[in-house]
Each structure stands twice: as C-alpha cells, then as structure tokens.
C-alpha cells in the first residue's frame, strides 16, 4: 500500500514527473528538534504540484515530506553532487542560506539518518523505479522530468540572479541531446532567461535514472520562483511563502505545457 505521504498517480504515457521537494510535512517526532518550523519549510519547491497540475497526461511521483527531514534528491551515500560548492546534505543540517536547522544536539546521527532513509528515501525511489520499469515495458523511450523551483537569489549557492529556466542533464549524460534541445527551445519561446547545465546540472534523480542507451532519458528543470510567483526579496515569515496565483502563473504554465509536449513528442 502506498503510504499517505507518497503520491503515485499513474498514466500510460512515456513521461514521469518527479517532485522530490514539494513537500512541507514535518513529522511530529522531529518537529521539536528544528529551531523553527518556518526555516524547516522555507526551501521547499513552493506550489510545484499546482504549477504542473493538468498540463499533460503524465505519471506523477511526489513526496509530501519536507526536504529538511530527508532530501530524496541527494546521493544516499552522502557524497556531494557538487564537490567544492555549497549544497545541502541527504539530511540537511542547514538551510540554503546557511542557517542552522536544528537545536543543539538534535540533528540526526548516522542511526537516525539510516532510519529516515528507510522510512522515506527508499520508498520514494522504489515507487519511482517501479513506474520507470512499468512505462519502459510499454514504450521504447521514457522521459523522467524532475520538477524543481528555488528562490532567484541565494548568495551562498550562486552569484547574482538565477536564470528563470535551469535545465540539467548532467553535462549531457542523462538524456539524448534532442530532448535537451527540444526543452530548451520551448523555454526560449517564453522570453525568459535560460541556461543548460549551469549551476544546477541535475540532482541524484537525474544522474541515477538517466540511462539514454537503455531508453530512459532524465532531465531536471529548476525554475527560479519569480517565473511563477510574486517573489519577495528578502523573504521573511511575514511574506513567505507567497500564495499561488493562477493568473500570475498562467504564462509559465503555458510554457511548461509546451515543454511537456516536447518531452512526450520526443519519447514517442
């Protein structure tokens, strides 16, 4: 039985939307250890499910659990995806801005990390792998599209203002160049800034599942939040997160619809 915190919505088209960071749930057993529930939720990919809802007939795999509890898009071994650059861990101890997440002595130790991995990380990826296998048995090519968003300015992680569209293919290793180019072309029609394999080249999902020679093509889309929300700067408990405004998000949703259509056309 699928646990309550895990969404698996199935379709038979060759496209999967993975949503590893849209969750904001903080389990009761851990919430007291965080310095601030707001800090523990601040770095979520806000309203990502609403943003993509109904844009195409796809399979969706998503977790409701906050990335501050465990980040299901990190290497489970604990190895950094971006050596030499600031990032957060499998079980983060700081926010993107470097603020400590836990009260003194409350951060998970190795035993606690292992327990979180078995409770959330492993079931999430078991579900994602099962959907990839199910669809790959039906189609010669499957696209795994990893949905993300992030604040536009986070000096600890990157200089200046992030492009609106950040396409990650692990330097071209995770998908066919034709898919990368089709997604980039759809982004370009929006008039917003874009980059391919810039600061965000794809997390563990993209790197682990992307096997183009096996018919599995993985691509990450990291959106700067200003592309679909009224993003304040700086953020505070008084203004963050901004509400989802369907009218404001409509242009971005139109572009994302074109992107998902391009993914489906490539897979078919």
C-alpha positions as CSV (number, residue, x, y, z in Angstrom):
1,X,0.0,0.0,0.0
2,X,1.3,3.5,-0.9
3,X,2.0,5.5,2.3
4,X,0.0,8.6,2.9
5,X,2.9,10.9,2.4
6,X,3.7,9.5,-1.1
7,X,1.8,10.4,-4.2
8,X,1.9,7.9,-7.1
9,X,-0.5,8.9,-9.9
10,X,-0.3,6.7,-12.9
11,X,-0.8,7.3,-16.6
12,X,0.4,5.2,-19.6
13,X,2.2,7.9,-21.5
14,X,6.0,7.8,-21.6
15,X,6.5,10.7,-19.2
16,X,7.0,10.8,-15.5
17,X,7.0,14.0,-13.4
18,X,9.1,13.5,-10.2
19,X,8.5,16.0,-7.4
20,X,11.0,15.4,-4.6
21,X,10.9,18.8,-2.9
22,X,7.3,20.0,-3.0
23,X,6.5,18.6,0.5
24,X,6.3,20.6,3.7
25,X,5.3,18.0,6.2
26,X,7.4,17.8,9.4
27,X,6.7,14.6,11.3
28,X,5.7,15.0,14.9
29,X,8.8,13.0,16.1
30,X,11.1,15.6,14.6
31,X,9.4,18.9,14.6
32,X,10.6,19.8,18.1
33,X,14.2,19.3,17.1
34,X,14.1,22.1,14.5
35,X,14.9,25.6,15.5
36,X,12.0,26.9,13.5
37,X,9.3,25.1,11.5
38,X,9.3,28.0,9.1
39,X,13.1,27.6,8.5
40,X,12.5,23.8,8.0
41,X,9.9,24.5,5.3
42,X,11.4,27.6,3.7
43,X,13.4,25.9,1.0
44,X,10.5,23.8,-0.4
45,X,9.7,23.9,-4.1
46,X,6.6,26.0,-3.4
47,X,3.4,25.2,-5.2
48,X,5.2,22.9,-7.7
49,X,2.3,20.5,-7.8
50,X,-0.2,23.2,-8.6
51,X,2.1,24.7,-11.2
52,X,2.2,21.4,-13.2
53,X,-1.3,20.2,-12.5
54,X,-3.3,19.2,-15.5
55,X,-0.7,20.3,-18.1
56,X,-0.3,16.9,-19.6
57,X,-1.3,13.3,-19.1
58,X,1.7,12.0,-17.1
59,X,2.7,9.8,-14.2
60,X,3.5,11.7,-11.1
61,X,5.6,10.6,-8.2
62,X,5.8,13.1,-5.3
63,X,6.6,13.2,-1.6
64,X,4.8,15.4,1.0
65,X,7.7,15.3,3.5
66,X,9.9,18.3,3.8
67,X,13.4,18.1,2.3
68,X,14.7,19.3,5.6
69,X,13.7,15.8,7.0
70,X,15.4,14.0,4.2
71,X,16.3,15.1,0.7
72,X,15.2,12.3,-1.7
73,X,17.2,14.0,-4.5
74,X,20.6,13.6,-2.9
75,X,23.0,10.7,-3.2
76,X,22.1,8.2,-0.5
77,X,25.8,7.6,0.2
78,X,26.2,11.2,1.4
79,X,28.6,12.1,-1.5
80,X,28.2,15.7,-2.7
81,X,26.6,16.2,-6.0
82,X,28.5,19.5,-6.4
83,X,32.0,19.0,-4.9
84,X,33.6,22.3,-3.9
85,X,30.3,24.2,-4.0
86,X,27.9,24.9,-1.2
87,X,25.0,22.5,-1.0
88,X,22.8,20.6,1.5
89,X,23.1,17.1,2.7
90,X,20.9,13.9,2.5
91,X,19.5,15.0,5.8
92,X,20.2,18.8,5.8
93,X,21.6,20.5,8.9
94,X,21.4,24.0,7.3
95,X,19.1,25.9,5.0
96,X,20.2,27.1,1.6
97,X,21.3,30.4,3.3
98,X,23.4,28.5,5.9
99,X,21.1,28.9,8.8
100,X,21.2,26.0,11.3
101,X,18.1,23.9,11.1
102,X,18.4,22.0,14.4
103,X,18.6,22.9,18.0
104,X,21.9,21.9,19.7
105,X,22.2,18.1,19.8
106,X,19.0,17.5,17.8
107,X,20.5,16.8,14.4
108,X,20.2,13.2,13.3
109,X,23.2,10.9,13.8
110,X,24.1,8.1,11.5
111,X,21.5,5.8,13.0
112,X,18.8,8.5,12.6
113,X,19.8,9.2,9.0
114,X,19.6,5.5,8.2
115,X,16.1,5.3,9.7
116,X,15.0,8.3,7.7
117,X,16.4,6.8,4.6
118,X,14.5,3.5,5.1
119,X,11.3,5.4,6.0
120,X,11.2,7.9,3.2
121,X,14.1,7.8,0.7
122,X,13.9,4.1,-0.1
123,X,10.1,4.0,-0.6
124,X,10.1,7.1,-2.8
125,X,12.7,5.7,-5.1
126,X,11.2,2.2,-5.1
127,X,8.0,3.9,-6.4
128,X,9.8,5.9,-9.0
129,X,11.9,3.0,-10.2
130,X,8.7,0.8,-10.4
131,X,7.0,3.5,-12.6
132,X,10.0,3.8,-14.9
133,X,10.1,0.0,-15.3
134,X,6.3,-0.2,-15.9
135,X,6.4,2.5,-18.6
136,X,9.6,1.3,-20.2
137,X,7.9,-2.1,-20.7
138,X,5.3,-0.2,-22.7
139,X,7.4,2.3,-24.6
140,X,10.8,2.3,-26.3
141,X,11.7,5.6,-24.6
142,X,10.6,7.1,-21.3
143,X,11.3,10.6,-20.0
144,X,11.8,11.3,-16.3
145,X,11.3,15.0,-15.8
146,X,12.4,16.2,-12.4
147,X,10.4,19.2,-11.3
148,X,12.1,21.9,-9.1
149,X,12.0,25.5,-8.1
150,X,14.1,27.8,-6.0
151,X,14.4,31.4,-4.9
152,X,16.0,33.6,-7.5
153,X,18.8,35.0,-5.2
154,X,20.7,32.8,-2.8
155,X,24.2,34.2,-2.5
156,X,25.5,31.2,-0.6
157,X,24.6,28.9,-3.6
158,X,25.2,31.1,-6.6
159,X,26.1,34.6,-7.6
160,X,23.6,37.2,-8.8
161,X,20.1,36.3,-10.0
162,X,19.4,32.8,-11.3
163,X,18.0,32.4,-14.8
164,X,14.3,31.6,-14.8
165,X,14.8,28.2,-16.6
166,X,17.7,26.0,-15.5
167,X,17.9,22.8,-17.5
168,X,20.0,20.0,-16.0
169,X,21.3,17.0,-18.0
170,X,24.4,16.2,-16.0
171,X,26.5,17.6,-18.8
172,X,24.6,15.8,-21.5
173,X,24.9,12.3,-19.9
174,X,21.4,11.8,-18.6
175,X,19.4,12.3,-21.9
176,X,19.6,12.4,-25.6
177,X,20.7,15.8,-26.9
178,X,17.5,16.0,-29.0
179,X,15.4,16.1,-25.7
180,X,17.6,18.7,-24.2
181,X,17.4,20.9,-27.3
182,X,13.6,20.5,-27.6
183,X,13.1,21.5,-23.9
184,X,15.5,24.5,-24.3
185,X,13.6,25.6,-27.5
186,X,10.3,25.5,-25.6
187,X,11.8,27.6,-22.8
188,X,13.2,30.1,-25.2
189,X,9.8,31.0,-26.6
190,X,8.9,32.4,-23.2
191,X,11.3,35.3,-23.4
192,X,12.7,34.4,-20.0
193,X,16.4,33.7,-19.3
194,X,17.6,30.1,-19.5
195,X,20.7,28.1,-19.1
196,X,21.6,24.4,-19.8
197,X,23.8,22.6,-17.2
198,X,24.7,25.8,-15.3
199,X,24.7,25.9,-11.6
200,X,22.1,23.1,-11.4
201,X,23.2,20.2,-13.6
202,X,20.7,17.7,-12.2
203,X,20.4,16.1,-8.8
204,X,20.6,12.4,-7.9
205,X,17.3,11.5,-9.6
206,X,18.6,12.8,-13.0
207,X,22.0,11.3,-12.6
208,X,20.9,8.0,-11.3
209,X,18.0,7.2,-13.6
210,X,19.2,8.9,-16.8
211,X,20.4,6.0,-19.0
212,X,19.8,7.1,-22.6
213,X,21.3,3.9,-24.0
214,X,18.6,2.0,-22.1
215,X,15.8,4.2,-23.3
216,X,15.5,6.2,-20.0
217,X,16.0,9.9,-20.5
218,X,16.2,12.1,-17.4
219,X,16.1,15.9,-17.3
220,X,15.9,18.3,-14.4
221,X,14.0,21.6,-14.6
222,X,14.9,24.1,-11.9
223,X,12.7,27.2,-12.1
224,X,13.5,30.5,-10.5
225,X,10.4,31.1,-8.4
226,X,9.9,34.6,-9.8
227,X,8.8,33.0,-13.0
228,X,5.5,32.0,-11.5
229,X,5.1,33.6,-8.1
230,X,5.3,37.1,-6.7
231,X,8.7,36.6,-5.1
232,X,9.7,38.9,-2.3
233,X,13.3,39.7,-1.6
234,X,14.3,39.3,1.1
235,X,12.0,36.7,2.4
236,X,10.6,36.5,6.0
237,X,8.0,34.7,8.0
238,X,5.7,37.6,7.1
239,X,5.9,37.2,3.3
240,X,7.0,33.7,2.6
241,X,5.7,31.6,1.0
242,X,3.8,33.7,-1.4
243,X,0.3,32.4,-2.3
244,X,-0.2,30.6,-5.6
245,X,-1.9,33.0,-8.0
246,X,-3.3,31.1,-11.0
247,X,-3.5,34.3,-13.2
248,X,0.1,35.2,-12.4
249,X,1.3,31.6,-13.1
250,X,-0.6,31.3,-16.3
251,X,2.2,32.3,-18.7
252,X,4.6,29.9,-17.0
253,X,2.1,27.1,-17.2
254,X,1.7,27.8,-20.9
255,X,5.4,27.4,-21.4
256,X,5.6,24.3,-19.2
257,X,2.7,22.8,-21.2
258,X,4.9,23.3,-24.3
259,X,7.9,21.7,-22.6
260,X,5.9,18.6,-21.5
261,X,4.5,18.3,-25.0
262,X,8.1,18.4,-26.4
263,X,9.0,15.6,-23.9
264,X,6.1,13.5,-25.0
265,X,6.9,14.0,-28.7
266,X,10.5,13.1,-28.1
267,X,9.5,9.9,-26.2
268,X,7.0,8.8,-28.9
